[in-house]
Amino acid sequence: MLNDAKYIGLDVHQATISVVVLDGIGHLVMESVIETKAATILQLLHGLSGSLHVTFEEGTCAAWLHDLLKPHVAKVVVCDPRKNALLKAGNKNDRIDARKLADLLRSRAALRGLPRGERRTDFERTGPQLSDPDARYHAGDEPLKSPL
């Protein structure tokens, strides 16, 4: 049901995540900056009601974050930043990027009923290629630190 759905855009960095939550018609529900820690992320999710749909760009924490979120949300979409021209356009900062991601995910959900040729193609799902389906992450787990 679209009415109870929440669309969550995450702009992920090693220490922090900019979070934007939109409802099914695109109204801002919440905006925040949180730590890139499993317990903090799960606390945020558990504080939201409805069907949760989450998206973020592929990066160094993508596999860890995908596997952490998957059991707690209706859908996780990891997108390829090279194929998202909309994210490159206009003003750019973490909050704006998170909002654009949430809105793209919400718009994509609204387009589900359209014939294949009319769907957007600038939003790629790569999540299944990133994760080990048998892996289970818990609140104490943290992303691996990048050597960079």
Protein Blocks (a to p, Z undefined) as FASTA:
>chain_A
ZZlpccddddddfkbccdddddfkopafbdcdddddfklmmmmmmmpgcjddddddddfk
lmmmmmmmmmmpfbdcdddfklmmklmgojddfklmmmmmmmmmmmmmmmmmpcfklpcf
kbccfklmmpcfkbccdfkbccdddfZZ
